[in-house]
Amino acid sequence: MANRRPSERRGSSRRSSTAQFESRRPSIDPSRLVPMDKVSHIGGSDDFNVVFVGAGNIMFGSDEGPWNHSFRFEHKLGPRLKVVALIDPAIERATAVLQKKCDSFVVSAYQGTRVFKTLDDFVRNMNPRDKPRAIIVGTPPMYRGSLKPGRDLELQILQHFPGVAMFIEKPIATGPEDEIHEGFKIAKMISDSHTVCSVGYMLRYLKAVQMMKQIIDENNLTVMSTIARYACAYESIAKPDWWDKSKSAGPVIEQGTHFCDLSRYFGGEVDIDSVHAHSLEWDENAGRLSKIAVDESKIAPENRIPRVTSAVWKYDNGAVGNFTHIVALQGHNYSCEFEVYADGYSLKLVNPYVQPVLYVRKPGDDNETTIRFADDDPFFSEVSNLIDVIEDIEEDPEASQILSSYEDAVRTYELTWAIRKATERSRVARLKTIPEAVTE
Ligand SMILES: NC(=O)c1ccc[n+]([C@@H]2O[C@H](COP(=O)([O-])OP(=O)(O)OC[C@H]3O[C@@H](n4cnc5c(N)ncnc54)[C@H](O)[C@@H]3O)[C@@H](O)[C@H]2O)c1
């Protein structure tokens, strides 16, 4: 099987069918996850046309974090990268980021880039030689992930660019809960058409995460419990939409989703009906915050976000999952920890966003071994693996993997919605018995 082409593999259950959700999740040998400065760009000389949808922070970087997809594409593809279009209704923003690129040493990737307000505009005006090999979507989730016109970007891509690979940022949507089934329909269309598609759950590509996978696989372990804690630094979150449930769907669906996804990556499928949760809401005594960067009074009371969300659930194999999202810290850095337990083992991932450290306890030693991961760049590994899969690299089919498929990402979305609904049920029940719990 050494020379199987990835396109053939895509036809098998390994990537495309629901079978993968019943068995082990795909993984990558951690030694293959190499930072950008330790690798040269991919070989070949033909142009690799890319369309970027969204000219915001995830695509071009910001002070808020290490994300910046364009930078990783430049390093992975080198002089082959040609960004044929940048699509964003905010034309001024798009033009400004483009100008910066054209003023820099990566000008060759951007000198032919045209800016369009919509994908339709691009389709209407596309020169056949500009046909993309990959469409990278970094728009807010409220504009995608459904079958409704105007929020059906994935369908438009499948229709206008059949066979062209996609990258979609997380979460797959932030629409109403009753549209989740539309996400599954989109997932089916993507897999039925064998379209290469990766969703931006980049923590799966962390070297530390892949080492955890390796330990579990090599020792044939069964995960008994996942415990995830995500405490964001709310003072540094200045986007009004983030604080507004009607826009972002709340901090678990928009942000905690990364840790819900990691939980599923290790624990397997969740019994959605088993999800129980409580929240601490903005109008309860303990929920008052002193350093919110936006004017929360402008957000309708019913749309203000919870300060704490704590959930527990059963996985299909009986294991128990536990997740707490906290909006309490100030400053800049988040405090996040993710633990996995199996017979004789604990694997504890600390600080995955800033400086990942893995603490491993194994049978025969009550002490934990500490493993640090200097210079790991999961954003690069995510892009690098996607490009390798698109390029159909044959020599080593095991090397490149897309770790988060669209269907997998819809399942994470479903879990985060289940957590939100469980908190809402708990709140209604509590207010029935203790109406004075709300102080505002
Ligand atoms: N994986 C991560 O760690 C990570 C980090 C940051 C953001 N993200 C995700 O990336 C996505 C975008 O976030 P961001 O921080 O870049 O937001 P942003 O607001 O900085 O940028 C979004 C851009 O999309 C544009 N846009 C809006 N509607 C559009 C449409 N219909 N078509 C094309 N462009 C449109 C906006 O004008 C804006 O320029 C979100 O899903 C977010 O959750 C992921």
The ligand as an SDF file (V2000), in Angstrom:
LIG
                    3D

 44 48  0  0  0  0  0  0  0  0999 V2000
   -8.2380   28.7240   15.3480 N   0  0  0  0  0  0  0  0  0  0  0  0
   -8.0690   29.8200   16.0480 C   0  0  0  0  0  0  0  0  0  0  0  0
   -7.3310   29.8680   17.0110 O   0  0  0  0  0  0  0  0  0  0  0  0
   -8.7800   31.0720   15.6100 C   0  0  0  0  0  0  0  0  0  0  0  0
   -8.2770   32.3170   15.9680 C   0  0  0  0  0  0  0  0  0  0  0  0
   -8.9530   33.4650   15.5170 C   0  0  0  0  0  0  0  0  0  0  0  0
  -10.1140   33.3440   14.7580 C   0  0  0  0  0  0  0  0  0  0  0  0
  -10.5740   32.1140   14.4330 N   0  0  0  0  0  0  0  0  0  0  0  0
  -11.8200   31.9570   13.6610 C   0  0  0  0  0  0  0  0  0  0  0  0
  -11.6600   32.6080   12.3980 O   0  0  0  0  0  0  0  0  0  0  0  0
  -12.9060   33.1500   11.9730 C   0  0  0  0  0  0  0  0  0  0  0  0
  -12.7210   34.6230   11.6710 C   0  0  0  0  0  0  0  0  0  0  0  0
  -12.2670   35.2870   12.8250 O   0  0  0  0  0  0  0  0  0  0  0  0
  -11.3900   36.6210   12.7470 P   0  0  0  0  0  0  0  0  0  0  0  0
  -10.8460   36.8130   14.1160 O   0  0  0  0  0  0  0  0  0  0  0  0
  -10.4680   36.5840   11.5970 O   0  0  0  0  0  0  0  0  0  0  0  0
  -12.5500   37.7020   12.4920 O   0  0  0  0  0  0  0  0  0  0  0  0
  -12.3500   39.1830   11.9220 P   0  0  0  0  0  0  0  0  0  0  0  0
  -13.5910   39.9040   12.3160 O   0  0  0  0  0  0  0  0  0  0  0  0
  -11.0310   39.7400   12.3330 O   0  0  0  0  0  0  0  0  0  0  0  0
  -12.3100   38.9920   10.3420 O   0  0  0  0  0  0  0  0  0  0  0  0
  -13.3820   38.4540    9.6310 C   0  0  0  0  0  0  0  0  0  0  0  0
  -13.4010   39.1130    8.2640 C   0  0  0  0  0  0  0  0  0  0  0  0
  -14.3960   38.4540    7.5040 O   0  0  0  0  0  0  0  0  0  0  0  0
  -15.0790   39.4470    6.7520 C   0  0  0  0  0  0  0  0  0  0  0  0
  -16.3900   38.9560    6.3470 N   0  0  0  0  0  0  0  0  0  0  0  0
  -17.5640   39.0550    6.9530 C   0  0  0  0  0  0  0  0  0  0  0  0
  -18.5260   38.4610    6.2190 N   0  0  0  0  0  0  0  0  0  0  0  0
  -17.9450   37.9770    5.1230 C   0  0  0  0  0  0  0  0  0  0  0  0
  -18.4190   37.2700    3.9980 C   0  0  0  0  0  0  0  0  0  0  0  0
  -19.7020   36.9180    3.8910 N   0  0  0  0  0  0  0  0  0  0  0  0
  -17.5280   36.9370    3.0440 N   0  0  0  0  0  0  0  0  0  0  0  0
  -16.2510   37.2740    3.1680 C   0  0  0  0  0  0  0  0  0  0  0  0
  -15.7370   37.9440    4.2180 N   0  0  0  0  0  0  0  0  0  0  0  0
  -16.5850   38.2990    5.1840 C   0  0  0  0  0  0  0  0  0  0  0  0
  -15.1360   40.6620    7.6590 C   0  0  0  0  0  0  0  0  0  0  0  0
  -15.3460   41.8510    6.9200 O   0  0  0  0  0  0  0  0  0  0  0  0
  -13.7540   40.5970    8.3020 C   0  0  0  0  0  0  0  0  0  0  0  0
  -12.7890   41.3440    7.5800 O   0  0  0  0  0  0  0  0  0  0  0  0
  -13.8870   32.8530   13.1080 C   0  0  0  0  0  0  0  0  0  0  0  0
  -14.5770   31.6720   12.8060 O   0  0  0  0  0  0  0  0  0  0  0  0
  -13.0040   32.6230   14.3150 C   0  0  0  0  0  0  0  0  0  0  0  0
  -13.5750   31.7820   15.2980 O   0  0  0  0  0  0  0  0  0  0  0  0
   -9.9240   30.9810   14.8290 C   0  0  0  0  0  0  0  0  0  0  0  0
  1  2  1  0
  2  3  2  0
  2  4  1  0
  4  5  1  0
  4 44  2  0
  5  6  2  0
  6  7  1  0
  7  8  2  0
  8  9  1  0
  8 44  1  0
  9 10  1  0
  9 42  1  0
 10 11  1  0
 11 12  1  0
 11 40  1  0
 12 13  1  0
 13 14  1  0
 14 15  2  0
 14 16  1  0
 14 17  1  0
 17 18  1  0
 18 19  2  0
 18 20  1  0
 18 21  1  0
 21 22  1  0
 22 23  1  0
 23 24  1  0
 23 38  1  0
 24 25  1  0
 25 26  1  0
 25 36  1  0
 26 27  1  0
 26 35  1  0
 27 28  2  0
 28 29  1  0
 29 30  1  0
 29 35  2  0
 30 31  1  0
 30 32  2  0
 32 33  1  0
 33 34  2  0
 34 35  1  0
 36 37  1  0
 36 38  1  0
 38 39  1  0
 40 41  1  0
 40 42  1  0
 42 43  1  0
M  CHG  2   8   1  16  -1
M  END
$$$$
